[in-house]
Amino acid sequence: MYKEPQEQLESIIRLALEEDAYENDITSNAIISPQQHGTAFIIAKEDGILACSSIISPIFHSVDYFLKVNLLQKEGNRVKANDLVAEITGNLKSILAAERTVLNFLSHLSGIATQTAIYADKIKGTKAVIRDTRKTMPGLRLLEKYAVTVGGGENHRLNLADGILIKDNHIASLRKDGATLTEIIDIARQNSNDDTVTEIEINTVDEAIEVLKTDVDIIMLDNMSIEDMKTVVSMCGGKVKLEASGGINLQNIREVALTGVDYISIGALTHSVNALDFSLEVES
């Protein structure tokens, strides 16, 4: 599990604030006195899992170090509509300059945690674990993967350097020269460190029979039928970890989990998640 990436927050926050031109809020400049102070609250507008709440203070403090931020909910809490999440006190122009950036991060990342929790709840009582993928928004991968863990999921590879995953295009490239799946795995093993996790993506039971003769660590069952998954699980006998991927949704995930696979990877945790709605309201 990857920890919340504190060391990257500064650059991510700076980019987001600059994108919003926070130093040139012409609306607030036109109608709000630079000396005006007040209090605002971040409020959940729907039920869900709160994720990456610790990003709230750094964003506000990047705009104005003297703002007072009081977090009212713990990370990973199940919030309900109208729950107060944070209280911010200080210069109103500063609060409003940071408002949209804070809400964008909080809504998107809490949406990921909420979606992950929904999937995880579907497979309770099975051995399977929900995993994310690399289908993330550019620049936000560490935050998004952290949000997955808040929702009860597990992280797959962080990036291309984080373990070997032999996919269909790798296999197609080497099969042009006549290489078998066994030979492809052997090549990967010979050209990597002994402790590097090696995973291969397959599509058929026959391919599973072949790769089970190797020392591969994980076999990814890509777009396999339920019956074929059950067959591979039975053949494997727990000798290697199995990961189901492709075409899995909330309607069929429990059936997939009950086949006995170890992992289920879901791109939808990050690539098409619905944001969890939050608002910021100034106390009148």
Contacts in CASP RR format, 6 or more apart in sequence:
PFRMAT RR
TARGET T0000
AUTHOR 0000-0000-0000
METHOD contacts of the structure
MODEL  1
MYKEPQEQLESIIRLALEEDAYENDITSNAIISPQQHGTAFIIAKEDGIL
ACSSIISPIFHSVDYFLKVNLLQKEGNRVKANDLVAEITGNLKSILAAER
TVLNFLSHLSGIATQTAIYADKIKGTKAVIRDTRKTMPGLRLLEKYAVTV
GGGENHRLNLADGILIKDNHIASLRKDGATLTEIIDIARQNSNDDTVTEI
EINTVDEAIEVLKTDVDIIMLDNMSIEDMKTVVSMCGGKVKLEASGGINL
QNIREVALTGVDYISIGALTHSVNALDFSLEVES
1 149 0 8 1.000
1 154 0 8 1.000
1 155 0 8 1.000
2 142 0 8 1.000
2 145 0 8 1.000
2 146 0 8 1.000
2 149 0 8 1.000
2 155 0 8 1.000
2 158 0 8 1.000
3 146 0 8 1.000
4 52 0 8 1.000
4 54 0 8 1.000
4 143 0 8 1.000
4 146 0 8 1.000
5 142 0 8 1.000
5 143 0 8 1.000
5 146 0 8 1.000
8 142 0 8 1.000
9 55 0 8 1.000
9 58 0 8 1.000
10 58 0 8 1.000
10 62 0 8 1.000
12 139 0 8 1.000
12 140 0 8 1.000
12 143 0 8 1.000
13 55 0 8 1.000
13 58 0 8 1.000
13 59 0 8 1.000
13 62 0 8 1.000
13 101 0 8 1.000
14 62 0 8 1.000
16 59 0 8 1.000
16 101 0 8 1.000
16 104 0 8 1.000
16 105 0 8 1.000
17 59 0 8 1.000
17 62 0 8 1.000
17 63 0 8 1.000
17 98 0 8 1.000
17 101 0 8 1.000
20 100 0 8 1.000
20 101 0 8 1.000
22 63 0 8 1.000
22 97 0 8 1.000
22 98 0 8 1.000
22 101 0 8 1.000
23 97 0 8 1.000
25 93 0 8 1.000
25 96 0 8 1.000
25 97 0 8 1.000
28 92 0 8 1.000
28 93 0 8 1.000
28 96 0 8 1.000
28 97 0 8 1.000
29 93 0 8 1.000
32 92 0 8 1.000
32 93 0 8 1.000
32 96 0 8 1.000
34 91 0 8 1.000
34 93 0 8 1.000
35 91 0 8 1.000
36 91 0 8 1.000
36 92 0 8 1.000
36 93 0 8 1.000
37 89 0 8 1.000
37 90 0 8 1.000
37 91 0 8 1.000
37 92 0 8 1.000
38 89 0 8 1.000
38 90 0 8 1.000
38 92 0 8 1.000
38 95 0 8 1.000
38 282 0 8 1.000
38 283 0 8 1.000
39 87 0 8 1.000
39 88 0 8 1.000
39 89 0 8 1.000
39 90 0 8 1.000
39 282 0 8 1.000
39 283 0 8 1.000
40 87 0 8 1.000
40 88 0 8 1.000
40 89 0 8 1.000
40 92 0 8 1.000
40 95 0 8 1.000
40 99 0 8 1.000
40 280 0 8 1.000
40 281 0 8 1.000
40 282 0 8 1.000
40 283 0 8 1.000
41 84 0 8 1.000
41 85 0 8 1.000
41 86 0 8 1.000
41 87 0 8 1.000
41 88 0 8 1.000
41 280 0 8 1.000
41 281 0 8 1.000
41 283 0 8 1.000
42 56 0 8 1.000
42 84 0 8 1.000
42 85 0 8 1.000
42 86 0 8 1.000
42 88 0 8 1.000
42 102 0 8 1.000
42 103 0 8 1.000
42 106 0 8 1.000
42 278 0 8 1.000
42 279 0 8 1.000
42 280 0 8 1.000
43 82 0 8 1.000
43 83 0 8 1.000
43 84 0 8 1.000
43 85 0 8 1.000
43 278 0 8 1.000
43 279 0 8 1.000
43 280 0 8 1.000
43 281 0 8 1.000
44 50 0 8 1.000
44 79 0 8 1.000
44 80 0 8 1.000
44 81 0 8 1.000
44 82 0 8 1.000
44 83 0 8 1.000
44 84 0 8 1.000
44 85 0 8 1.000
44 276 0 8 1.000
44 277 0 8 1.000
44 278 0 8 1.000
45 81 0 8 1.000
45 82 0 8 1.000
45 277 0 8 1.000
45 278 0 8 1.000
45 279 0 8 1.000
46 81 0 8 1.000
46 276 0 8 1.000
46 277 0 8 1.000
47 78 0 8 1.000
47 79 0 8 1.000
47 80 0 8 1.000
47 81 0 8 1.000
48 78 0 8 1.000
48 79 0 8 1.000
48 80 0 8 1.000
48 110 0 8 1.000
48 111 0 8 1.000
48 113 0 8 1.000
48 114 0 8 1.000
48 117 0 8 1.000
48 276 0 8 1.000
49 76 0 8 1.000
49 77 0 8 1.000
49 78 0 8 1.000
49 79 0 8 1.000
49 110 0 8 1.000
49 111 0 8 1.000
49 113 0 8 1.000
49 114 0 8 1.000
49 116 0 8 1.000
49 117 0 8 1.000
49 150 0 8 1.000
49 151 0 8 1.000
49 276 0 8 1.000
50 73 0 8 1.000
50 74 0 8 1.000
50 75 0 8 1.000
50 76 0 8 1.000
50 77 0 8 1.000
50 78 0 8 1.000
50 79 0 8 1.000
50 85 0 8 1.000
50 106 0 8 1.000
50 110 0 8 1.000
50 113 0 8 1.000
50 150 0 8 1.000
51 75 0 8 1.000
51 76 0 8 1.000
51 109 0 8 1.000
51 110 0 8 1.000
51 111 0 8 1.000
51 112 0 8 1.000
51 113 0 8 1.000
51 114 0 8 1.000
51 146 0 8 1.000
51 147 0 8 1.000
51 150 0 8 1.000
51 151 0 8 1.000
52 75 0 8 1.000
52 105 0 8 1.000
52 106 0 8 1.000
52 109 0 8 1.000
52 110 0 8 1.000
52 143 0 8 1.000
52 146 0 8 1.000
52 147 0 8 1.000
52 150 0 8 1.000
53 71 0 8 1.000
53 73 0 8 1.000
53 74 0 8 1.000
53 75 0 8 1.000
53 76 0 8 1.000
53 85 0 8 1.000
53 86 0 8 1.000
53 106 0 8 1.000
54 71 0 8 1.000
54 75 0 8 1.000
55 102 0 8 1.000
55 105 0 8 1.000
55 106 0 8 1.000
55 109 0 8 1.000
55 143 0 8 1.000
56 69 0 8 1.000
56 71 0 8 1.000
56 85 0 8 1.000
56 86 0 8 1.000
56 102 0 8 1.000
56 106 0 8 1.000
57 69 0 8 1.000
57 71 0 8 1.000
59 98 0 8 1.000
59 101 0 8 1.000
59 102 0 8 1.000
59 105 0 8 1.000
60 67 0 8 1.000
60 69 0 8 1.000
60 88 0 8 1.000
60 94 0 8 1.000
60 95 0 8 1.000
60 98 0 8 1.000
60 102 0 8 1.000
61 67 0 8 1.000
61 69 0 8 1.000
62 98 0 8 1.000
63 94 0 8 1.000
63 97 0 8 1.000
63 98 0 8 1.000
64 90 0 8 1.000
64 91 0 8 1.000
64 94 0 8 1.000
64 95 0 8 1.000
64 97 0 8 1.000
64 98 0 8 1.000
66 90 0 8 1.000
66 91 0 8 1.000
67 88 0 8 1.000
67 89 0 8 1.000
67 90 0 8 1.000
67 91 0 8 1.000
67 94 0 8 1.000
67 95 0 8 1.000
67 98 0 8 1.000
68 88 0 8 1.000
68 89 0 8 1.000
68 90 0 8 1.000
69 86 0 8 1.000
69 87 0 8 1.000
69 88 0 8 1.000
70 86 0 8 1.000
70 87 0 8 1.000
70 88 0 8 1.000
70 89 0 8 1.000
71 85 0 8 1.000
71 86 0 8 1.000
72 84 0 8 1.000
72 85 0 8 1.000
72 86 0 8 1.000
72 87 0 8 1.000
73 79 0 8 1.000
73 83 0 8 1.000
73 84 0 8 1.000
73 85 0 8 1.000
73 86 0 8 1.000
75 150 0 8 1.000
76 113 0 8 1.000
76 150 0 8 1.000
76 151 0 8 1.000
79 85 0 8 1.000
85 106 0 8 1.000
85 278 0 8 1.000
88 95 0 8 1.000
88 280 0 8 1.000
92 282 0 8 1.000
95 280 0 8 1.000
95 282 0 8 1.000
96 282 0 8 1.000
99 280 0 8 1.000
102 280 0 8 1.000
103 278 0 8 1.000
103 279 0 8 1.000
103 280 0 8 1.000
105 143 0 8 1.000
106 276 0 8 1.000
106 278 0 8 1.000
107 275 0 8 1.000
107 276 0 8 1.000
107 277 0 8 1.000
107 278 0 8 1.000
108 140 0 8 1.000
108 273 0 8 1.000
108 275 0 8 1.000
109 143 0 8 1.000
109 144 0 8 1.000
109 146 0 8 1.000
109 147 0 8 1.000
110 147 0 8 1.000
110 275 0 8 1.000
110 276 0 8 1.000
110 278 0 8 1.000
111 147 0 8 1.000
111 273 0 8 1.000
111 274 0 8 1.000
111 275 0 8 1.000
111 276 0 8 1.000
112 144 0 8 1.000
112 147 0 8 1.000
112 148 0 8 1.000
112 151 0 8 1.000
112 269 0 8 1.000
112 270 0 8 1.000
112 273 0 8 1.000
113 147 0 8 1.000
113 148 0 8 1.000
113 150 0 8 1.000
113 151 0 8 1.000
113 152 0 8 1.000
114 151 0 8 1.000
114 276 0 8 1.000
115 268 0 8 1.000
115 269 0 8 1.000
115 273 0 8 1.000
115 274 0 8 1.000
116 130 0 8 1.000
116 132 0 8 1.000
116 147 0 8 1.000
116 148 0 8 1.000
116 150 0 8 1.000
116 151 0 8 1.000
116 152 0 8 1.000
116 153 0 8 1.000
116 269 0 8 1.000
117 151 0 8 1.000
117 152 0 8 1.000
118 250 0 8 1.000
119 130 0 8 1.000
119 153 0 8 1.000
119 250 0 8 1.000
119 253 0 8 1.000
119 266 0 8 1.000
119 269 0 8 1.000
120 130 0 8 1.000
120 151 0 8 1.000
120 152 0 8 1.000
120 153 0 8 1.000
122 250 0 8 1.000
122 253 0 8 1.000
122 254 0 8 1.000
122 257 0 8 1.000
123 130 0 8 1.000
123 253 0 8 1.000
123 254 0 8 1.000
123 257 0 8 1.000
123 264 0 8 1.000
126 254 0 8 1.000
126 257 0 8 1.000
126 258 0 8 1.000
126 260 0 8 1.000
127 257 0 8 1.000
127 260 0 8 1.000
127 262 0 8 1.000
128 244 0 8 1.000
128 256 0 8 1.000
128 257 0 8 1.000
128 260 0 8 1.000
128 261 0 8 1.000
128 262 0 8 1.000
128 263 0 8 1.000
128 264 0 8 1.000
129 153 0 8 1.000
129 154 0 8 1.000
129 262 0 8 1.000
129 263 0 8 1.000
129 264 0 8 1.000
130 148 0 8 1.000
130 152 0 8 1.000
130 153 0 8 1.000
130 154 0 8 1.000
130 263 0 8 1.000
130 264 0 8 1.000
130 266 0 8 1.000
130 269 0 8 1.000
131 153 0 8 1.000
131 154 0 8 1.000
131 155 0 8 1.000
131 156 0 8 1.000
131 243 0 8 1.000
131 263 0 8 1.000
131 264 0 8 1.000
131 265 0 8 1.000
131 266 0 8 1.000
132 144 0 8 1.000
132 145 0 8 1.000
132 148 0 8 1.000
132 153 0 8 1.000
132 154 0 8 1.000
132 155 0 8 1.000
132 156 0 8 1.000
132 265 0 8 1.000
132 266 0 8 1.000
132 267 0 8 1.000
132 269 0 8 1.000
132 270 0 8 1.000
133 156 0 8 1.000
133 245 0 8 1.000
133 265 0 8 1.000
133 266 0 8 1.000
133 267 0 8 1.000
133 269 0 8 1.000
133 270 0 8 1.000
133 271 0 8 1.000
134 141 0 8 1.000
134 156 0 8 1.000
134 157 0 8 1.000
134 159 0 8 1.000
135 267 0 8 1.000
135 270 0 8 1.000
135 271 0 8 1.000
136 144 0 8 1.000
136 145 0 8 1.000
136 270 0 8 1.000
136 271 0 8 1.000
137 144 0 8 1.000
137 270 0 8 1.000
141 158 0 8 1.000
141 159 0 8 1.000
142 158 0 8 1.000
144 270 0 8 1.000
145 155 0 8 1.000
145 158 0 8 1.000
145 270 0 8 1.000
148 154 0 8 1.000
148 155 0 8 1.000
148 269 0 8 1.000
148 270 0 8 1.000
149 155 0 8 1.000
153 269 0 8 1.000
154 263 0 8 1.000
156 263 0 8 1.000
156 265 0 8 1.000
157 163 0 8 1.000
157 165 0 8 1.000
163 196 0 8 1.000
163 197 0 8 1.000
163 198 0 8 1.000
163 199 0 8 1.000
164 188 0 8 1.000
164 192 0 8 1.000
164 196 0 8 1.000
164 197 0 8 1.000
164 198 0 8 1.000
164 199 0 8 1.000
165 199 0 8 1.000
165 200 0 8 1.000
165 201 0 8 1.000
165 220 0 8 1.000
166 184 0 8 1.000
166 185 0 8 1.000
166 188 0 8 1.000
166 198 0 8 1.000
166 199 0 8 1.000
166 200 0 8 1.000
166 201 0 8 1.000
167 201 0 8 1.000
168 201 0 8 1.000
168 203 0 8 1.000
168 222 0 8 1.000
170 184 0 8 1.000
171 181 0 8 1.000
171 184 0 8 1.000
171 200 0 8 1.000
171 201 0 8 1.000
174 183 0 8 1.000
174 184 0 8 1.000
174 187 0 8 1.000
179 187 0 8 1.000
180 210 0 8 1.000
181 200 0 8 1.000
181 202 0 8 1.000
181 207 0 8 1.000
181 210 0 8 1.000
181 211 0 8 1.000
181 214 0 8 1.000
182 210 0 8 1.000
182 211 0 8 1.000
182 213 0 8 1.000
182 214 0 8 1.000
184 200 0 8 1.000
185 198 0 8 1.000
185 200 0 8 1.000
185 211 0 8 1.000
185 214 0 8 1.000
185 215 0 8 1.000
185 216 0 8 1.000
186 214 0 8 1.000
188 198 0 8 1.000
189 198 0 8 1.000
189 215 0 8 1.000
192 198 0 8 1.000
197 217 0 8 1.000
197 218 0 8 1.000
198 216 0 8 1.000
198 217 0 8 1.000
198 218 0 8 1.000
199 216 0 8 1.000
199 217 0 8 1.000
199 218 0 8 1.000
199 219 0 8 1.000
199 220 0 8 1.000
199 243 0 8 1.000
200 211 0 8 1.000
200 216 0 8 1.000
200 218 0 8 1.000
200 219 0 8 1.000
200 220 0 8 1.000
201 220 0 8 1.000
201 222 0 8 1.000
201 245 0 8 1.000
202 208 0 8 1.000
202 211 0 8 1.000
202 219 0 8 1.000
202 220 0 8 1.000
202 221 0 8 1.000
202 222 0 8 1.000
203 222 0 8 1.000
203 223 0 8 1.000
203 224 0 8 1.000
204 224 0 8 1.000
204 228 0 8 1.000
205 228 0 8 1.000
205 231 0 8 1.000
205 232 0 8 1.000
205 235 0 8 1.000
208 219 0 8 1.000
208 221 0 8 1.000
208 231 0 8 1.000
208 232 0 8 1.000
208 235 0 8 1.000
208 236 0 8 1.000
209 235 0 8 1.000
211 219 0 8 1.000
212 219 0 8 1.000
212 235 0 8 1.000
212 236 0 8 1.000
212 239 0 8 1.000
212 240 0 8 1.000
216 240 0 8 1.000
217 240 0 8 1.000
217 241 0 8 1.000
218 240 0 8 1.000
218 241 0 8 1.000
218 242 0 8 1.000
218 243 0 8 1.000
218 263 0 8 1.000
219 232 0 8 1.000
219 236 0 8 1.000
219 240 0 8 1.000
219 241 0 8 1.000
219 242 0 8 1.000
219 243 0 8 1.000
220 243 0 8 1.000
220 244 0 8 1.000
220 245 0 8 1.000
220 265 0 8 1.000
221 228 0 8 1.000
221 229 0 8 1.000
221 232 0 8 1.000
221 242 0 8 1.000
221 243 0 8 1.000
221 244 0 8 1.000
221 245 0 8 1.000
221 261 0 8 1.000
222 245 0 8 1.000
222 246 0 8 1.000
223 245 0 8 1.000
223 246 0 8 1.000
223 247 0 8 1.000
224 232 0 8 1.000
224 244 0 8 1.000
226 252 0 8 1.000
226 255 0 8 1.000
226 256 0 8 1.000
226 259 0 8 1.000
229 242 0 8 1.000
229 244 0 8 1.000
229 256 0 8 1.000
229 259 0 8 1.000
229 260 0 8 1.000
229 261 0 8 1.000
230 259 0 8 1.000
230 260 0 8 1.000
232 242 0 8 1.000
233 242 0 8 1.000
233 259 0 8 1.000
233 260 0 8 1.000
233 261 0 8 1.000
236 242 0 8 1.000
241 262 0 8 1.000
241 263 0 8 1.000
242 260 0 8 1.000
242 261 0 8 1.000
242 262 0 8 1.000
242 263 0 8 1.000
243 261 0 8 1.000
243 262 0 8 1.000
243 263 0 8 1.000
243 264 0 8 1.000
243 265 0 8 1.000
244 256 0 8 1.000
244 259 0 8 1.000
244 261 0 8 1.000
244 263 0 8 1.000
244 264 0 8 1.000
244 265 0 8 1.000
245 264 0 8 1.000
245 265 0 8 1.000
246 265 0 8 1.000
248 256 0 8 1.000
248 264 0 8 1.000
248 265 0 8 1.000
248 266 0 8 1.000
249 268 0 8 1.000
253 264 0 8 1.000
253 266 0 8 1.000
256 264 0 8 1.000
257 264 0 8 1.000
END
